[in-house]
Structures are given as structure tokens and as C-alpha cells.
């Protein structure tokens, strides 16, 4: 029968992984510190714009709370699909306003599409939750 505690090997592994991650974070901090100010500023700007978009994208689907009842009353999947398309359009608009340029290269575009797909999935999950809360 297996025990619930991870044991000595598990604890040592956790500590080793924690110290490796800590060391990588320190190395990243030193690398950023040694960069020229323009590059550091660009990195900081990108981080703040990304964090701002994440907060906005996380808040947008909760606005559906104010008009979920008429959509549920429509009793059609097209109304729900329209809501999701509208929410994703708002996510895309927020991203476009915060971007300083288009993604560079194939990996940049792939990453942008993956983030938008994640936002769309999050929108779906939130609206599904709201639908359940309002008896849908």
C-alpha cells in the first residue's frame, strides 16, 4: 500500500527543482540587468502590455453577466455563438490596442493564435458558468 507522503527522494527532488528554478530566475535577472536600457525598456513594456491584456481578457467575459438572460431566452445556439464571437472580438480589439506591431514570423503568429484560442476557451467556460448560474 502506498503512503501519502512523498518520501525522502520526493522531498529532495522538490528542493533540487526549486533551487534550479531559483537559479534560472537569478540568471534571467542578471541577463536583463546587463542589457542596454532600450532593450530593458522594450522587455518591460512587453511584459506590462501582456499583463494588461491578460487582466482585460480575463474580465471581458464576465460582462456577459449583464445580458445573459436575453441570450438564454432566445433558446438558440446561434445567440450563444454570437456572444462568444463578440467576446473574442473584444479580446482581439484589446490586443490590437495594446500591441506595438504585428507578430514577427511564423512562431509569433502561431503564439498569437494560440493565445486567442485560449482566450476563446476561457470565454466559453465563463459564459457556460454564467449560463448555469442563471438557469440556462
DRENPA-175100 format. One record per atom (N, C-alpha, C): residue in one letter; atom name; x, y, z. Coordinates in steps of 0.1 Angstrom, whole numbers, plus 2048, in hexadecimal, padded with zeros to 3 digits. Layout:
N
<r residu="a" atome="CA" X="X" Y="Y" Z="Z"/>
...
This chain:
136
<r residu="x" atome="N" X="808" Y="7F4" Z="800"/>
<r residu="x" atome="CA" X="800" Y="800" Z="800"/>
<r residu="x" atome="C" X="809" Y="80C" Z="800"/>
<r residu="x" atome="N" X="806" Y="816" Z="7F7"/>
<r residu="x" atome="CA" X="80E" Y="822" Z="7F6"/>
<r residu="x" atome="C" X="80B" Y="82C" Z="801"/>
<r residu="x" atome="N" X="815" Y="833" Z="806"/>
<r residu="x" atome="CA" X="813" Y="83D" Z="810"/>
<r residu="x" atome="C" X="810" Y="84A" Z="809"/>
<r residu="x" atome="N" X="80A" Y="853" Z="811"/>
<r residu="x" atome="CA" X="806" Y="860" Z="80B"/>
<r residu="x" atome="C" X="811" Y="86A" Z="80B"/>
<r residu="x" atome="N" X="81C" Y="868" Z="813"/>
<r residu="x" atome="CA" X="827" Y="871" Z="813"/>
<r residu="x" atome="C" X="830" Y="86E" Z="808"/>
<r residu="x" atome="N" X="837" Y="878" Z="802"/>
<r residu="x" atome="CA" X="83F" Y="876" Z="7F6"/>
<r residu="x" atome="C" X="84C" Y="86E" Z="7FA"/>
<r residu="x" atome="N" X="850" Y="86E" Z="806"/>
<r residu="x" atome="CA" X="85D" Y="867" Z="80A"/>
<r residu="x" atome="C" X="869" Y="870" Z="808"/>
<r residu="x" atome="N" X="874" Y="86A" Z="80C"/>
<r residu="x" atome="CA" X="880" Y="872" Z="80B"/>
<r residu="x" atome="C" X="885" Y="876" Z="7FD"/>
<r residu="x" atome="N" X="883" Y="86C" Z="7F4"/>
<r residu="x" atome="CA" X="887" Y="86F" Z="7E6"/>
<r residu="x" atome="C" X="87E" Y="87A" Z="7E0"/>
<r residu="x" atome="N" X="872" Y="879" Z="7E2"/>
<r residu="x" atome="CA" X="868" Y="884" Z="7DD"/>
<r residu="x" atome="C" X="86C" Y="891" Z="7E3"/>
<r residu="x" atome="N" X="86F" Y="892" Z="7F0"/>
<r residu="x" atome="CA" X="872" Y="89F" Z="7F6"/>
<r residu="x" atome="C" X="87F" Y="8A4" Z="7F1"/>
<r residu="x" atome="N" X="889" Y="89C" Z="7EF"/>
<r residu="x" atome="CA" X="896" Y="8A0" Z="7E9"/>
<r residu="x" atome="C" X="894" Y="8A5" Z="7DB"/>
<r residu="x" atome="N" X="88C" Y="89E" Z="7D3"/>
<r residu="x" atome="CA" X="889" Y="8A2" Z="7C5"/>
<r residu="x" atome="C" X="882" Y="8B0" Z="7C5"/>
<r residu="x" atome="N" X="878" Y="8B2" Z="7CE"/>
<r residu="x" atome="CA" X="871" Y="8BF" Z="7CF"/>
<r residu="x" atome="C" X="87B" Y="8CA" Z="7D2"/>
<r residu="x" atome="N" X="884" Y="8C8" Z="7DB"/>
<r residu="x" atome="CA" X="88E" Y="8D2" Z="7DE"/>
<r residu="x" atome="C" X="898" Y="8D5" Z="7D3"/>
<r residu="x" atome="N" X="89C" Y="8CA" Z="7CC"/>
<r residu="x" atome="CA" X="8A5" Y="8CC" Z="7C1"/>
<r residu="x" atome="C" X="89E" Y="8D4" Z="7B6"/>
<r residu="x" atome="N" X="892" Y="8D0" Z="7B3"/>
<r residu="x" atome="CA" X="88B" Y="8D8" Z="7A8"/>
<r residu="x" atome="C" X="888" Y="8E6" Z="7AC"/>
<r residu="x" atome="N" X="885" Y="8E8" Z="7B9"/>
<r residu="x" atome="CA" X="883" Y="8F6" Z="7BE"/>
<r residu="x" atome="C" X="890" Y="8FE" Z="7BC"/>
<r residu="x" atome="N" X="89B" Y="8F9" Z="7C0"/>
<r residu="x" atome="CA" X="8A8" Y="900" Z="7BF"/>
<r residu="x" atome="C" X="8AC" Y="902" Z="7B1"/>
<r residu="x" atome="N" X="8A9" Y="8F9" Z="7A8"/>
<r residu="x" atome="CA" X="8AC" Y="8FB" Z="79A"/>
<r residu="x" atome="C" X="8A4" Y="906" Z="794"/>
<r residu="x" atome="N" X="897" Y="907" Z="797"/>
<r residu="x" atome="CA" X="88E" Y="911" Z="793"/>
<r residu="x" atome="C" X="893" Y="91F" Z="798"/>
<r residu="x" atome="N" X="896" Y="91F" Z="7A5"/>
<r residu="x" atome="CA" X="89B" Y="92B" Z="7AB"/>
<r residu="x" atome="C" X="8A8" Y="930" Z="7A4"/>
<r residu="x" atome="N" X="8B1" Y="927" Z="7A1"/>
<r residu="x" atome="CA" X="8BD" Y="92A" Z="79A"/>
<r residu="x" atome="C" X="8BB" Y="930" Z="78C"/>
<r residu="x" atome="N" X="8B1" Y="92A" Z="785"/>
<r residu="x" atome="CA" X="8AE" Y="92F" Z="778"/>
<r residu="x" atome="C" X="8A8" Y="93D" Z="779"/>
<r residu="x" atome="N" X="8A0" Y="93F" Z="783"/>
<r residu="x" atome="CA" X="89A" Y="94D" Z="785"/>
<r residu="x" atome="C" X="8A5" Y="957" Z="788"/>
<r residu="x" atome="N" X="8AE" Y="953" Z="790"/>
<r residu="x" atome="CA" X="8B9" Y="95C" Z="793"/>
<r residu="x" atome="C" X="8C1" Y="95F" Z="786"/>
<r residu="x" atome="N" X="8C4" Y="955" Z="77E"/>
<r residu="x" atome="CA" X="8CC" Y="956" Z="772"/>
<r residu="x" atome="C" X="8C4" Y="95F" Z="768"/>
<r residu="x" atome="N" X="8B7" Y="95E" Z="767"/>
<r residu="x" atome="CA" X="8AE" Y="966" Z="75F"/>
<r residu="x" atome="C" X="8AF" Y="975" Z="764"/>
<r residu="x" atome="N" X="8AE" Y="977" Z="771"/>
<r residu="x" atome="CA" X="8AF" Y="984" Z="776"/>
<r residu="x" atome="C" X="8BD" Y="98B" Z="773"/>
<r residu="x" atome="N" X="8C7" Y="983" Z="774"/>
<r residu="x" atome="CA" X="8D5" Y="989" Z="771"/>
<r residu="x" atome="C" X="8D6" Y="98C" Z="762"/>
<r residu="x" atome="N" X="8D0" Y="983" Z="759"/>
<r residu="x" atome="CA" X="8D1" Y="985" Z="74B"/>
<r residu="x" atome="C" X="8C9" Y="992" Z="747"/>
<r residu="x" atome="N" X="8BD" Y="994" Z="74D"/>
<r residu="x" atome="CA" X="8B6" Y="9A0" Z="74A"/>
<r residu="x" atome="C" X="8BD" Y="9AC" Z="750"/>
<r residu="x" atome="N" X="8C3" Y="9AB" Z="75B"/>
<r residu="x" atome="CA" X="8CA" Y="9B6" Z="761"/>
<r residu="x" atome="C" X="8D6" Y="9BB" Z="759"/>
<r residu="x" atome="N" X="8DD" Y="9B1" Z="752"/>
<r residu="x" atome="CA" X="8E8" Y="9B4" Z="74A"/>
<r residu="x" atome="C" X="8E5" Y="9BA" Z="73C"/>
<r residu="x" atome="N" X="8D8" Y="9B9" Z="738"/>
<r residu="x" atome="CA" X="8D4" Y="9BE" Z="72B"/>
<r residu="x" atome="C" X="8D4" Y="9CD" Z="72B"/>
<r residu="x" atome="N" X="8D4" Y="9D3" Z="71F"/>
<r residu="x" atome="CA" X="8D4" Y="9E1" Z="71E"/>
<r residu="x" atome="C" X="8C6" Y="9E6" Z="721"/>
<r residu="x" atome="N" X="8C5" Y="9F3" Z="725"/>
<r residu="x" atome="CA" X="8B8" Y="9F8" Z="72A"/>
<r residu="x" atome="C" X="8AC" Y="9F7" Z="720"/>
<r residu="x" atome="N" X="8AF" Y="9F9" Z="713"/>
<r residu="x" atome="CA" X="8A5" Y="9F8" Z="709"/>
<r residu="x" atome="C" X="89F" Y="9EA" Z="709"/>
<r residu="x" atome="N" X="8A7" Y="9E0" Z="70A"/>
<r residu="x" atome="CA" X="8A2" Y="9D2" Z="709"/>
<r residu="x" atome="C" X="89B" Y="9CF" Z="716"/>
<r residu="x" atome="N" X="8A0" Y="9D3" Z="721"/>
<r residu="x" atome="CA" X="899" Y="9D1" Z="72E"/>
<r residu="x" atome="C" X="88B" Y="9D8" Z="72E"/>
<r residu="x" atome="N" X="88B" Y="9E4" Z="729"/>
<r residu="x" atome="CA" X="87E" Y="9EB" Z="728"/>
<r residu="x" atome="C" X="874" Y="9E4" Z="71F"/>
<r residu="x" atome="N" X="879" Y="9DE" Z="714"/>
<r residu="x" atome="CA" X="870" Y="9D7" Z="70B"/>
<r residu="x" atome="C" X="86B" Y="9CA" Z="711"/>
<r residu="x" atome="N" X="873" Y="9C3" Z="719"/>
<r residu="x" atome="CA" X="86F" Y="9B7" Z="720"/>
<r residu="x" atome="C" X="865" Y="9BB" Z="72B"/>
<r residu="x" atome="N" X="867" Y="9C6" Z="733"/>
<r residu="x" atome="CA" X="85E" Y="9CA" Z="73D"/>
<r residu="x" atome="C" X="851" Y="9CE" Z="737"/>
<r residu="x" atome="N" X="851" Y="9D5" Z="72B"/>
<r residu="x" atome="CA" X="845" Y="9D9" Z="725"/>
<r residu="x" atome="C" X="83D" Y="9CD" Z="720"/>
<r residu="x" atome="N" X="844" Y="9C3" Z="71A"/>
<r residu="x" atome="CA" X="83D" Y="9B7" Z="716"/>
<r residu="x" atome="C" X="837" Y="9B0" Z="721"/>
<r residu="x" atome="N" X="83E" Y="9AF" Z="72C"/>
<r residu="x" atome="CA" X="838" Y="9A8" Z="738"/>
<r residu="x" atome="C" X="82C" Y="9AF" Z="73D"/>
<r residu="x" atome="N" X="82C" Y="9BD" Z="73E"/>
<r residu="x" atome="CA" X="821" Y="9C4" Z="743"/>
<r residu="x" atome="C" X="815" Y="9C4" Z="739"/>
<r residu="x" atome="N" X="818" Y="9C4" Z="72C"/>
<r residu="x" atome="CA" X="80D" Y="9C3" Z="723"/>
<r residu="x" atome="C" X="806" Y="9B5" Z="723"/>
<r residu="x" atome="N" X="80E" Y="9AB" Z="724"/>
<r residu="x" atome="CA" X="809" Y="99E" Z="725"/>
<r residu="x" atome="C" X="801" Y="99C" Z="732"/>
<r residu="x" atome="N" X="806" Y="9A1" Z="73D"/>
<r residu="x" atome="CA" X="7FF" Y="99F" Z="74A"/>
<r residu="x" atome="C" X="7F2" Y="9A7" Z="749"/>
<r residu="x" atome="N" X="7F2" Y="9B3" Z="743"/>
<r residu="x" atome="CA" X="7E6" Y="9BB" Z="742"/>
<r residu="x" atome="C" X="7DB" Y="9B4" Z="739"/>
<r residu="x" atome="N" X="7E0" Y="9AE" Z="72E"/>
<r residu="x" atome="CA" X="7D7" Y="9A7" Z="726"/>
<r residu="x" atome="C" X="7D1" Y="99B" Z="72D"/>
<r residu="x" atome="N" X="7D9" Y="994" Z="735"/>
<r residu="x" atome="CA" X="7D4" Y="988" Z="73C"/>
<r residu="x" atome="C" X="7C9" Y="98C" Z="746"/>
<r residu="x" atome="N" X="7CB" Y="997" Z="74D"/>
<r residu="x" atome="CA" X="7C1" Y="99C" Z="756"/>
<r residu="x" atome="C" X="7B4" Y="9A0" Z="74F"/>
<r residu="x" atome="N" X="7B6" Y="9A7" Z="744"/>
<r residu="x" atome="CA" X="7AA" Y="9AB" Z="73C"/>
<r residu="x" atome="C" X="7A3" Y="99F" Z="736"/>
<r residu="x" atome="N" X="7AA" Y="996" Z="730"/>
<r residu="x" atome="CA" X="7A4" Y="98A" Z="72A"/>
<r residu="x" atome="C" X="79D" Y="981" Z="735"/>
<r residu="x" atome="N" X="7A3" Y="982" Z="741"/>
<r residu="x" atome="CA" X="79C" Y="97A" Z="74C"/>
<r residu="x" atome="C" X="78F" Y="981" Z="750"/>
<r residu="x" atome="N" X="78E" Y="98E" Z="74F"/>
<r residu="x" atome="CA" X="783" Y="995" Z="754"/>
<r residu="x" atome="C" X="777" Y="996" Z="749"/>
<r residu="x" atome="N" X="77B" Y="996" Z="73D"/>
<r residu="x" atome="CA" X="771" Y="998" Z="732"/>
<r residu="x" atome="C" X="766" Y="98E" Z="733"/>
<r residu="x" atome="N" X="768" Y="981" Z="734"/>
<r residu="x" atome="CA" X="75C" Y="977" Z="733"/>
<r residu="x" atome="C" X="753" Y="979" Z="73F"/>
<r residu="x" atome="N" X="758" Y="97E" Z="74A"/>
<r residu="x" atome="CA" X="74F" Y="980" Z="756"/>
<r residu="x" atome="C" X="745" Y="98B" Z="753"/>
<r residu="x" atome="N" X="747" Y="994" Z="749"/>
<r residu="x" atome="CA" X="73D" Y="99E" Z="745"/>
<r residu="x" atome="C" X="730" Y="997" Z="740"/>
<r residu="x" atome="N" X="731" Y="98B" Z="73B"/>
<r residu="x" atome="CA" X="726" Y="984" Z="736"/>
<r residu="x" atome="C" X="71B" Y="982" Z="741"/>
<r residu="x" atome="N" X="71F" Y="983" Z="74D"/>
<r residu="x" atome="CA" X="715" Y="982" Z="758"/>
<r residu="x" atome="C" X="709" Y="98C" Z="756"/>
<r residu="x" atome="N" X="70C" Y="997" Z="750"/>
<r residu="x" atome="CA" X="702" Y="9A2" Z="74F"/>
<r residu="x" atome="C" X="6F8" Y="99F" Z="744"/>
<r residu="x" atome="N" X="6FB" Y="996" Z="73A"/>
<r residu="x" atome="CA" X="6F2" Y="994" Z="730"/>
<r residu="x" atome="C" X="6F1" Y="985" Z="72C"/>
<r residu="x" atome="N" X="6F3" Y="97C" Z="736"/>
<r residu="x" atome="CA" X="6F2" Y="96E" Z="734"/>
<r residu="x" atome="C" X="6E3" Y="96A" Z="733"/>
<r residu="x" atome="N" X="6DB" Y="970" Z="73B"/>
<r residu="x" atome="CA" X="6CC" Y="96C" Z="73B"/>
<r residu="x" atome="C" X="6C6" Y="96D" Z="72D"/>
<r residu="x" atome="N" X="6C7" Y="978" Z="726"/>
<r residu="x" atome="CA" X="6C1" Y="978" Z="719"/>
<r residu="x" atome="C" X="6C7" Y="96E" Z="70F"/>
<r residu="x" atome="N" X="6D3" Y="96B" Z="711"/>
<r residu="x" atome="CA" X="6DA" Y="961" Z="708"/>
<r residu="x" atome="C" X="6D4" Y="953" Z="70B"/>
<r residu="x" atome="N" X="6D2" Y="950" Z="718"/>
<r residu="x" atome="CA" X="6CC" Y="944" Z="71C"/>
<r residu="x" atome="C" X="6BD" Y="943" Z="718"/>
<r residu="x" atome="N" X="6B6" Y="94E" Z="718"/>
<r residu="x" atome="CA" X="6A8" Y="94F" Z="714"/>
<r residu="x" atome="C" X="6A7" Y="94C" Z="705"/>
<r residu="x" atome="N" X="6B1" Y="94F" Z="6FE"/>
<r residu="x" atome="CA" X="6B0" Y="94C" Z="6EF"/>
<r residu="x" atome="C" X="6AF" Y="93E" Z="6EC"/>
<r residu="x" atome="N" X="6B4" Y="935" Z="6F5"/>
<r residu="x" atome="CA" X="6B4" Y="927" Z="6F3"/>
<r residu="x" atome="C" X="6B9" Y="922" Z="6E6"/>
<r residu="x" atome="N" X="6C4" Y="928" Z="6E2"/>
<r residu="x" atome="CA" X="6CB" Y="923" Z="6D6"/>
<r residu="x" atome="C" X="6DA" Y="923" Z="6D8"/>
<r residu="x" atome="N" X="6E1" Y="91A" Z="6D2"/>
<r residu="x" atome="CA" X="6F0" Y="91A" Z="6D3"/>
<r residu="x" atome="C" X="6F6" Y="925" Z="6CC"/>
<r residu="x" atome="N" X="6EF" Y="92B" Z="6C2"/>
<r residu="x" atome="CA" X="6F5" Y="936" Z="6BA"/>
<r residu="x" atome="C" X="6F7" Y="942" Z="6C3"/>
<r residu="x" atome="N" X="6EE" Y="944" Z="6CC"/>
<r residu="x" atome="CA" X="6F0" Y="950" Z="6D5"/>
<r residu="x" atome="C" X="6FC" Y="94E" Z="6DE"/>
<r residu="x" atome="N" X="6FE" Y="942" Z="6E3"/>
<r residu="x" atome="CA" X="70A" Y="93F" Z="6EB"/>
<r residu="x" atome="C" X="717" Y="940" Z="6E3"/>
<r residu="x" atome="N" X="716" Y="93B" Z="6D6"/>
<r residu="x" atome="CA" X="722" Y="93C" Z="6CD"/>
<r residu="x" atome="C" X="725" Y="94B" Z="6CA"/>
<r residu="x" atome="N" X="71A" Y="953" Z="6C8"/>
<r residu="x" atome="CA" X="71C" Y="961" Z="6C6"/>
<r residu="x" atome="C" X="723" Y="968" Z="6D2"/>
<r residu="x" atome="N" X="71E" Y="964" Z="6DE"/>
<r residu="x" atome="CA" X="725" Y="969" Z="6EA"/>
<r residu="x" atome="C" X="733" Y="966" Z="6EB"/>
<r residu="x" atome="N" X="737" Y="959" Z="6E8"/>
<r residu="x" atome="CA" X="745" Y="955" Z="6E8"/>
<r residu="x" atome="C" X="74D" Y="95C" Z="6DE"/>
<r residu="x" atome="N" X="748" Y="95E" Z="6D2"/>
<r residu="x" atome="CA" X="74F" Y="965" Z="6C7"/>
<r residu="x" atome="C" X="751" Y="974" Z="6CB"/>
<r residu="x" atome="N" X="747" Y="97A" Z="6D1"/>
<r residu="x" atome="CA" X="748" Y="988" Z="6D6"/>
<r residu="x" atome="C" X="752" Y="989" Z="6E1"/>
<r residu="x" atome="N" X="753" Y="980" Z="6EA"/>
<r residu="x" atome="CA" X="75D" Y="980" Z="6F5"/>
<r residu="x" atome="C" X="76B" Y="97F" Z="6F0"/>
<r residu="x" atome="N" X="76C" Y="976" Z="6E6"/>
<r residu="x" atome="CA" X="779" Y="974" Z="6E0"/>
<r residu="x" atome="C" X="77E" Y="980" Z="6D8"/>
<r residu="x" atome="N" X="774" Y="986" Z="6D2"/>
<r residu="x" atome="CA" X="777" Y="993" Z="6CA"/>
<r residu="x" atome="C" X="77C" Y="99E" Z="6D4"/>
<r residu="x" atome="N" X="776" Y="99E" Z="6E0"/>
<r residu="x" atome="CA" X="77A" Y="9A8" Z="6EA"/>
<r residu="x" atome="C" X="788" Y="9A4" Z="6EF"/>
<r residu="x" atome="N" X="78B" Y="998" Z="6F0"/>
<r residu="x" atome="CA" X="799" Y="993" Z="6F4"/>
<r residu="x" atome="C" X="7A3" Y="998" Z="6E9"/>
<r residu="x" atome="N" X="79F" Y="995" Z="6DD"/>
<r residu="x" atome="CA" X="7A8" Y="999" Z="6D2"/>
<r residu="x" atome="C" X="7AA" Y="9A8" Z="6D1"/>
<r residu="x" atome="N" X="79F" Y="9B0" Z="6D3"/>
<r residu="x" atome="CA" X="7A0" Y="9BE" Z="6D3"/>
<r residu="x" atome="C" X="7A9" Y="9C3" Z="6DE"/>
<r residu="x" atome="N" X="7A8" Y="9BD" Z="6EA"/>
<r residu="x" atome="CA" X="7B1" Y="9C1" Z="6F5"/>
<r residu="x" atome="C" X="7BF" Y="9BE" Z="6F2"/>
<r residu="x" atome="N" X="7C2" Y="9B2" Z="6EC"/>
<r residu="x" atome="CA" X="7CF" Y="9AF" Z="6E8"/>
<r residu="x" atome="C" X="7D5" Y="9B8" Z="6DD"/>
<r residu="x" atome="N" X="7CD" Y="9BC" Z="6D4"/>
<r residu="x" atome="CA" X="7D1" Y="9C5" Z="6C9"/>
<r residu="x" atome="C" X="7D4" Y="9D2" Z="6CF"/>
<r residu="x" atome="N" X="7CD" Y="9D7" Z="6D8"/>
<r residu="x" atome="CA" X="7D0" Y="9E4" Z="6DE"/>
<r residu="x" atome="C" X="7DC" Y="9E4" Z="6E6"/>
<r residu="x" atome="N" X="7E0" Y="9D9" Z="6EC"/>
<r residu="x" atome="CA" X="7EC" Y="9D8" Z="6F5"/>
<r residu="x" atome="C" X="7F8" Y="9D4" Z="6ED"/>
<r residu="x" atome="N" X="7F7" Y="9CF" Z="6E1"/>
<r residu="x" atome="CA" X="802" Y="9CB" Z="6D9"/>
<r residu="x" atome="C" X="80A" Y="9D7" Z="6D4"/>
<r residu="x" atome="N" X="817" Y="9D5" Z="6D2"/>
<r residu="x" atome="CA" X="81F" Y="9E0" Z="6CC"/>
<r residu="x" atome="C" X="822" Y="9DC" Z="6BE"/>
<r residu="x" atome="N" X="81F" Y="9D0" Z="6BA"/>
<r residu="x" atome="CA" X="822" Y="9CC" Z="6AC"/>
<r residu="x" atome="C" X="81C" Y="9BE" Z="6AA"/>
<r residu="x" atome="N" X="81C" Y="9B9" Z="69E"/>
<r residu="x" atome="CA" X="817" Y="9AB" Z="69B"/>
<r residu="x" atome="C" X="821" Y="9A1" Z="6A0"/>
<r residu="x" atome="N" X="81D" Y="995" Z="6A3"/>
<r residu="x" atome="CA" X="826" Y="98A" Z="6A7"/>
<r residu="x" atome="C" X="830" Y="988" Z="69B"/>
<r residu="x" atome="N" X="83C" Y="985" Z="6A0"/>
<r residu="x" atome="CA" X="847" Y="982" Z="696"/>
<r residu="x" atome="C" X="849" Y="973" Z="693"/>
<r residu="x" atome="N" X="848" Y="96F" Z="687"/>
<r residu="x" atome="CA" X="84B" Y="962" Z="683"/>
<r residu="x" atome="C" X="840" Y="958" Z="686"/>
<r residu="x" atome="N" X="842" Y="94C" Z="682"/>
<r residu="x" atome="CA" X="838" Y="942" Z="683"/>
<r residu="x" atome="C" X="835" Y="93E" Z="692"/>
<r residu="x" atome="N" X="83F" Y="93D" Z="69A"/>
<r residu="x" atome="CA" X="83E" Y="93A" Z="6A8"/>
<r residu="x" atome="C" X="836" Y="944" Z="6AF"/>
<r residu="x" atome="N" X="838" Y="951" Z="6AC"/>
<r residu="x" atome="CA" X="831" Y="95C" Z="6B2"/>
<r residu="x" atome="C" X="822" Y="95B" Z="6AF"/>
<r residu="x" atome="N" X="81F" Y="959" Z="6A2"/>
<r residu="x" atome="CA" X="811" Y="957" Z="69E"/>
<r residu="x" atome="C" X="80B" Y="94B" Z="6A5"/>
<r residu="x" atome="N" X="812" Y="940" Z="6A5"/>
<r residu="x" atome="CA" X="80D" Y="934" Z="6AC"/>
<r residu="x" atome="C" X="80A" Y="937" Z="6BA"/>
<r residu="x" atome="N" X="813" Y="93E" Z="6C1"/>
<r residu="x" atome="CA" X="811" Y="941" Z="6CF"/>
<r residu="x" atome="C" X="805" Y="94A" Z="6D1"/>
<r residu="x" atome="N" X="804" Y="954" Z="6C8"/>
<r residu="x" atome="CA" X="7F8" Y="95D" Z="6C9"/>
<r residu="x" atome="C" X="7EB" Y="955" Z="6C8"/>
<r residu="x" atome="N" X="7EB" Y="94D" Z="6BE"/>
<r residu="x" atome="CA" X="7DF" Y="945" Z="6BC"/>
<r residu="x" atome="C" X="7DC" Y="93B" Z="6C7"/>
<r residu="x" atome="N" X="7E6" Y="936" Z="6CD"/>
<r residu="x" atome="CA" X="7E5" Y="92D" Z="6D9"/>
<r residu="x" atome="C" X="7DF" Y="935" Z="6E5"/>
<r residu="x" atome="N" X="7E4" Y="941" Z="6E7"/>
<r residu="x" atome="CA" X="7DF" Y="949" Z="6F2"/>
<r residu="x" atome="C" X="7D0" Y="94D" Z="6EF"/>
<r residu="x" atome="N" X="7CD" Y="950" Z="6E3"/>
<r residu="x" atome="CA" X="7BF" Y="954" Z="6E0"/>
<r residu="x" atome="C" X="7B6" Y="947" Z="6E1"/>
<r residu="x" atome="N" X="7BB" Y="93C" Z="6DE"/>
<r residu="x" atome="CA" X="7B3" Y="92F" Z="6E0"/>
<r residu="x" atome="C" X="7B1" Y="92D" Z="6EF"/>
<r residu="x" atome="N" X="7BB" Y="92F" Z="6F7"/>
<r residu="x" atome="CA" X="7BA" Y="92E" Z="705"/>
<r residu="x" atome="C" X="7B0" Y="938" Z="70B"/>
<r residu="x" atome="N" X="7B0" Y="944" Z="706"/>
<r residu="x" atome="CA" X="7A6" Y="94E" Z="70A"/>
<r residu="x" atome="C" X="798" Y="94A" Z="706"/>
<r residu="x" atome="N" X="797" Y="944" Z="6FA"/>
<r residu="x" atome="CA" X="78A" Y="93F" Z="6F6"/>
<r residu="x" atome="C" X="785" Y="934" Z="6FE"/>
<r residu="x" atome="N" X="78D" Y="92B" Z="702"/>
<r residu="x" atome="CA" X="78A" Y="920" Z="70B"/>
<r residu="x" atome="C" X="786" Y="925" Z="719"/>
<r residu="x" atome="N" X="78D" Y="92F" Z="71E"/>
<r residu="x" atome="CA" X="78A" Y="935" Z="72B"/>
<r residu="x" atome="C" X="77C" Y="93C" Z="72A"/>
<r residu="x" atome="N" X="77A" Y="943" Z="71F"/>
<r residu="x" atome="CA" X="76D" Y="94A" Z="71D"/>
<r residu="x" atome="C" X="761" Y="93F" Z="71D"/>
<r residu="x" atome="N" X="763" Y="934" Z="716"/>
<r residu="x" atome="CA" X="759" Y="92A" Z="716"/>
<r residu="x" atome="C" X="757" Y="924" Z="724"/>
<r residu="x" atome="N" X="761" Y="922" Z="72C"/>
<r residu="x" atome="CA" X="760" Y="91C" Z="739"/>
<r residu="x" atome="C" X="758" Y="926" Z="742"/>
<r residu="x" atome="N" X="75C" Y="933" Z="741"/>
<r residu="x" atome="CA" X="755" Y="93D" Z="74A"/>
<r residu="x" atome="C" X="747" Y="93E" Z="746"/>
<r residu="x" atome="N" X="744" Y="93F" Z="739"/>
<r residu="x" atome="CA" X="736" Y="940" Z="735"/>
<r residu="x" atome="C" X="72E" Y="934" Z="738"/>
<r residu="x" atome="N" X="734" Y="928" Z="738"/>
<r residu="x" atome="CA" X="72D" Y="91C" Z="73C"/>
<r residu="x" atome="C" X="72A" Y="91C" Z="74B"/>
<r residu="x" atome="N" X="733" Y="921" Z="753"/>
<r residu="x" atome="CA" X="731" Y="922" Z="761"/>
<r residu="x" atome="C" X="726" Y="92C" Z="764"/>
<r residu="x" atome="N" X="726" Y="938" Z="75D"/>
<r residu="x" atome="CA" X="71B" Y="942" Z="75F"/>
<r residu="x" atome="C" X="70E" Y="93C" Z="75B"/>
<r residu="x" atome="N" X="70E" Y="935" Z="750"/>
<r residu="x" atome="CA" X="702" Y="92F" Z="74B"/>
<r residu="x" atome="C" X="6FC" Y="925" Z="756"/>
<r residu="x" atome="N" X="704" Y="91D" Z="75C"/>
<r residu="x" atome="CA" X="700" Y="915" Z="766"/>
<r residu="x" atome="C" X="6FA" Y="91C" Z="772"/>
<r residu="x" atome="N" X="701" Y="927" Z="776"/>
<r residu="x" atome="CA" X="6FD" Y="930" Z="781"/>
<r residu="x" atome="C" X="6EF" Y="936" Z="77F"/>
<r residu="x" atome="N" X="6EC" Y="939" Z="772"/>
<r residu="x" atome="CA" X="6DF" Y="940" Z="76F"/>
<r residu="x" atome="C" X="6D5" Y="936" Z="76A"/>
<r residu="x" atome="N" X="6D7" Y="929" Z="76C"/>
<r residu="x" atome="CA" X="6CD" Y="91F" Z="769"/>
<r residu="x" atome="C" X="6CD" Y="91B" Z="75A"/>
<r residu="x" atome="N" X="6D8" Y="91B" Z="753"/>
<r residu="x" atome="CA" X="6D8" Y="918" Z="745"/>
<r residu="x" atome="C" X="6DB" Y="90A" Z="742"/>
